[in-house]
Amino acid sequence: MRVLVSAYACEPHKGSEPGVGWNWVRQIARFHEVWVITRANNRESIEAALAKETMRNVHWIYFDLPHWTRFWKRGQRGVHLYYYLWQFGAYFVGKELHKEVGFDLVHHVTFGNYWMPSFLVLLPVPFMWGPLGGGESAPMDFYKTFGHRSKIYEWSRSMARWIGEKDPFVRLDARRAKIVLAKARETAGRLRVLCADKVQLYSESGIAEEEFRKLYAMPLRSANPFRVVSIGRLLHWKGFHLGLRAFGRFQQECSDSEYWFIGDGPERRNLQRLAHRLGVSDKVRFWGSLPREQVLEKLAECDVLVHPSLHDSGGWVCLEAMAAGRPVICLDLGGPALQVTKKTGFKVPPLSPNKVVRDIAHALKNLAGDQDLKERLGRAARRRVNEVYHWDKKGEKIAEIYEQIVKQGKPDWYEYSFDS
């Protein structure tokens, strides 16, 4: 097939949205010829990667708005406005390309945000939207654990999403898409409200073969002290304050334990103060931002990943920890709730902050006191990543979806049973 892909964010060797764009393009190109519209500022890193590893069947189209518009993006304050206008411009680029190429399918990949539109839906070609996130929210009862600025952030985010859902182009995308992929249950629910009747749950994240082999080679850990790790930017909605409070409870029963934080961000000082108030500051280590190789070295020295994010639609770090054979403790929210099962870790119901803290502490106690349980969960986590989240297998599933969309108009496709 001749496939047009919209990937505003698309860069090799990156996580989050840039990594999503790059890896999805790689997988689509295994089976079809691809034209990719992406930002011009991605060109240098893309061409550097292509100089080392040729990607056949891909035509790169670099497009950006005029230089004078880019001041809107400074400090990320105007990034959504810039992105909206970029998508509008990308439609005209795609329209001219379609006249020359005659596409069989259009796929919007990044940004994966359900309340921002893709104007490529206006092309007379079957349209696929996603995987999309953004419908996940911190439960209201957890707002009381946030500072003033964090509450403003959450309210502003909810308002932006409410406005976005009123956009007629967002609703047009939802109605016209042959299929919409949602990263999490919460986003799937919002898409159905927008009258998208062909919604399937499908994680944006995956692990490449080389990365999987590296993580799989990490030995399962049995040494003391029992070590907990959280990895990511230190932001309020990552919920690391809940993990730290749980560690404070757990420490009372298991003094031979440590909690490592890898990453940096505006919440670091608050977390350090909390560790001091809990009386565990001598057991908590803040490593700051580290190069990826060092992050993996630290992960190998830890027993379990605690990822209590309150609205994370991706959760790449959970897959990496699972591939390394580390059980994951997360909340039953967003993308991590689809990745983690009862056979690979613990999903904590987000009923209240205090209940979450007690449940995480209880899960830590179970893992620290039962080496067999920890190893059994770790082995099952590795199997799950290999069977469901290996990029090559995800690519085969994407190819199946494409075939069914073009041949049948609607994929006869099943939704994963994520609790199996």
Secondary structure, 3 states (H helix, E strand, C coil): CEEEEEECCCCCCCCHHHHHHHHHHHHHHCCCEEEEEEEHHHHHHHHHHHHHCCCCCEEEEEECCCHHHHHHHHHHCCHHHHHHHHHHHHHHHHHHHHHHHCCCEEEEEECCECCCCCHHHHCCCCEEEEEEECCCCCCHHHHHHCCHHHHHHHHHHHHHHHHHHHCHHHHHHHHHCCEEEECCHHHHHHHHHCCCCCEEECCCCCECHHHHHHHHCCCCCCCCCEEEEEECCCCHHHCHHHHHHHHHHHHCCCCCEEEEEEECCCCHHHHHHHHHHHCCHHHEEEEECCCHHHHHHHHHCCCEEEECCCCCCCCHHHHHHHHCCCCEEEECCHHHHHHCCCCCEEEECCCCHHHHHHHHHHHHHHHHHCHHHHHHHHHHHHHHHHHHHEHHHHHHHHHHHHHHHHHHCCCCCCCCCCCC
